[in-house]
Amino acid sequence: MRLEQKKVAVSVPKIFLEDRWDHVNGASHNSQLFRVTLDTFEPIGRKQASLQNHNGIHNRMTFVVGDRVEQEALASIISRRADPGTGNVGFENYALERSDHHLSKAVLVGADPQRNVYFTLGENGVPDTVVSCWIAGKVPFPGCDQYFRASGMDIKVNYRAYAFQNWQKIQEDITRFLSCAVEASKNKDI
């Protein structure tokens, strides 16, 4: 966590770590990628993901654990990227409307929005969760990026747009996984 100038120790089963350099006890990384199934949270390797792509199976997500800017700044960046041509409009300048799935949706103002942007707001109106989904027809395979914090770490999740309705379960599964990984590191010599 370079921006926050701290380290978060985690310990995960080796099956979740695909690359050899990730198998070194005590190694320090600036970020870590995980690829798992959406329904069972089982790890999926690159080869298996490639075969699934070839067979039209997309029941998976990737998530990166790392360090990013504060959630409010991130919300502004995501909103501007979704709403090109609007200049330096910050998150606080977008109106929010109620949306499905217990989220608020940003009312985009640009002439050609590329994504829909959703939020859950915490105390003081600061975003806890940001979800950005491609608008159908803008790209061949629309997907969503979801941003939140768990166990003191910043998380970015990517999944196909059809899974958007399960954003809460996705966040809960990742939060539970990382909570266990942090707790496991406390019980081991790393």
C-alpha positions as CSV (number, residue, x, y, z in Angstrom):
1,M,0.0,0.0,0.0
2,R,2.5,2.6,-1.2
3,L,0.1,5.5,-1.2
4,E,-0.9,4.8,2.3
5,Q,2.6,3.9,3.3
6,K,1.7,0.7,5.0
7,K,1.9,-3.1,4.4
8,V,-0.9,-5.6,4.8
9,A,0.2,-9.1,5.4
10,V,-2.0,-11.8,3.8
11,S,-1.7,-15.6,3.6
12,V,-3.7,-17.4,0.9
13,P,-3.8,-21.0,-0.3
14,K,-1.1,-21.6,-3.0
15,I,-3.8,-22.7,-5.5
16,F,-4.9,-19.1,-5.7
17,L,-1.4,-17.9,-6.7
18,E,-0.6,-18.7,-10.3
19,D,2.9,-17.3,-10.7
20,R,6.0,-18.8,-9.1
21,W,7.2,-15.5,-7.7
22,D,3.9,-15.3,-5.7
23,H,4.8,-18.6,-4.0
24,V,7.7,-17.1,-2.0
25,N,6.9,-16.8,1.7
26,G,7.4,-13.2,3.0
27,A,7.5,-11.7,-0.5
28,S,6.2,-8.2,-0.8
29,H,4.1,-7.1,-3.8
30,N,2.4,-3.8,-4.7
31,S,-0.7,-5.6,-6.0
32,Q,-2.0,-9.1,-6.4
33,L,-4.3,-10.5,-9.1
34,F,-6.8,-13.3,-8.4
35,R,-9.1,-15.1,-10.9
36,V,-12.0,-17.1,-9.5
37,T,-15.4,-18.4,-10.5
38,L,-18.4,-16.2,-9.7
39,D,-20.5,-18.9,-8.2
40,T,-18.1,-21.0,-6.1
41,F,-15.1,-18.7,-5.8
42,E,-12.8,-21.5,-7.0
43,P,-9.5,-20.3,-8.5
44,I,-9.0,-20.4,-12.3
45,G,-5.7,-20.4,-14.0
46,R,-4.8,-18.6,-17.3
47,K,-5.0,-21.8,-19.3
48,Q,-8.4,-22.7,-17.9
49,A,-9.7,-19.1,-18.5
50,S,-8.5,-19.3,-22.1
51,L,-10.3,-22.6,-22.7
52,Q,-13.4,-21.1,-21.1
53,N,-13.2,-18.1,-23.4
54,H,-12.9,-20.4,-26.4
55,N,-16.0,-22.3,-25.3
56,G,-18.0,-19.2,-24.5
57,I,-18.0,-19.7,-20.7
58,H,-17.6,-16.4,-18.7
59,N,-18.5,-17.4,-15.2
60,R,-15.5,-15.8,-13.6
61,M,-14.2,-12.5,-12.3
62,T,-10.7,-11.1,-11.7
63,F,-9.9,-8.9,-8.8
64,V,-6.8,-7.0,-8.0
65,V,-5.8,-6.1,-4.4
66,G,-3.6,-3.0,-4.3
67,D,-3.6,0.7,-3.5
68,R,-5.4,3.5,-5.2
69,V,-6.4,7.1,-4.6
70,E,-9.2,7.9,-2.1
71,Q,-12.6,6.7,-3.0
72,E,-14.0,10.2,-3.7
73,A,-11.2,11.0,-6.1
74,L,-11.6,7.6,-7.7
75,A,-15.4,8.2,-8.1
76,S,-14.6,11.5,-9.9
77,I,-12.1,9.7,-12.2
78,I,-14.5,6.9,-13.0
79,S,-17.3,9.3,-13.7
80,R,-15.2,11.5,-16.1
81,R,-14.1,8.4,-17.9
82,A,-17.7,7.2,-18.3
83,D,-18.8,10.6,-19.5
84,P,-16.2,11.9,-21.9
85,G,-16.2,15.5,-23.1
86,T,-17.5,16.9,-19.8
87,G,-14.3,18.4,-18.7
88,N,-13.1,18.2,-15.1
89,V,-16.5,17.4,-13.5
90,G,-16.0,15.9,-10.1
91,F,-18.1,13.3,-8.4
92,E,-19.8,15.9,-6.2
93,N,-21.2,17.6,-9.3
94,Y,-23.1,14.6,-10.6
95,A,-26.7,14.2,-9.5
96,L,-27.6,10.7,-8.2
97,E,-30.8,8.9,-8.7
98,R,-32.1,5.7,-7.2
99,S,-31.3,2.6,-9.1
100,D,-31.8,-1.2,-8.9
101,H,-29.8,-3.4,-6.6
102,H,-29.5,-0.9,-3.7
103,L,-27.3,1.5,-5.7
104,S,-27.4,5.1,-6.7
105,K,-26.7,5.9,-10.3
106,A,-24.8,9.0,-11.5
107,V,-26.9,11.1,-14.0
108,L,-24.3,11.6,-16.7
109,V,-24.4,14.9,-18.6
110,G,-22.2,14.3,-21.7
111,A,-23.5,13.8,-25.2
112,D,-22.0,10.3,-25.5
113,P,-21.8,8.4,-22.2
114,Q,-19.8,5.2,-22.4
115,R,-20.6,3.6,-19.1
116,N,-23.2,3.7,-16.4
117,V,-21.7,4.5,-13.0
118,Y,-23.3,3.4,-9.7
119,F,-22.4,4.1,-6.1
120,T,-23.1,3.2,-2.5
121,L,-22.5,6.1,-0.2
122,G,-21.1,5.9,3.2
123,E,-21.0,8.6,5.9
124,N,-20.7,12.2,4.7
125,G,-21.8,11.1,1.2
126,V,-18.4,9.6,0.3
127,P,-18.6,6.6,-2.0
128,D,-18.0,3.2,-0.4
129,T,-18.5,1.2,-3.6
130,V,-18.1,2.4,-7.2
131,V,-19.4,0.2,-10.0
132,S,-18.8,1.2,-13.7
133,C,-20.5,-0.9,-16.4
134,W,-20.1,-0.5,-20.2
135,I,-23.4,0.5,-21.8
136,A,-24.7,-2.3,-24.1
137,G,-23.6,-1.7,-27.7
138,K,-20.6,0.4,-26.9
139,V,-18.2,-2.6,-26.8
140,P,-18.6,-6.2,-28.0
141,F,-18.4,-7.8,-24.6
142,P,-19.7,-5.4,-21.9
143,G,-18.3,-5.7,-18.5
144,C,-18.2,-4.0,-15.1
145,D,-15.5,-2.7,-12.9
146,Q,-16.2,-2.6,-9.2
147,Y,-14.1,-0.7,-6.6
148,F,-14.2,-0.9,-2.8
149,R,-12.1,-1.4,0.2
150,A,-11.8,-4.6,2.3
151,S,-9.4,-5.5,5.1
152,G,-7.6,-2.2,4.7
153,M,-6.9,-2.8,1.0
154,D,-8.2,-1.3,-2.2
155,I,-10.0,-3.8,-4.5
156,K,-10.8,-3.6,-8.2
157,V,-13.0,-6.3,-9.6
158,N,-13.9,-7.1,-13.2
159,Y,-16.7,-9.3,-14.4
160,R,-19.1,-9.6,-17.3
161,A,-22.1,-7.2,-17.2
162,Y,-24.6,-10.0,-16.8
163,A,-23.2,-10.5,-13.3
164,F,-23.8,-6.9,-12.2
165,Q,-27.0,-7.8,-10.4
166,N,-24.8,-9.9,-8.0
167,W,-22.5,-7.0,-7.1
168,Q,-23.2,-7.3,-3.4
169,K,-22.5,-11.1,-3.3
170,I,-19.3,-10.5,-5.3
171,Q,-18.1,-7.9,-2.8
172,E,-19.1,-10.0,0.2
173,D,-17.2,-13.0,-1.2
174,I,-14.0,-11.0,-1.8
175,T,-14.3,-9.3,1.6
176,R,-14.7,-12.7,3.4
177,F,-11.7,-14.1,1.4
178,L,-9.4,-11.2,2.2
179,S,-10.5,-11.1,5.9
180,C,-9.5,-14.8,6.1
181,A,-6.2,-14.1,4.3
182,V,-5.3,-11.3,6.7
183,E,-6.3,-13.4,9.8
184,A,-4.4,-16.4,8.5
185,S,-1.2,-14.2,8.1
186,K,-1.5,-13.3,11.8
187,N,-1.4,-17.0,12.7
188,K,1.7,-17.9,10.6
189,D,5.3,-17.0,10.4
190,I,5.6,-15.2,7.1
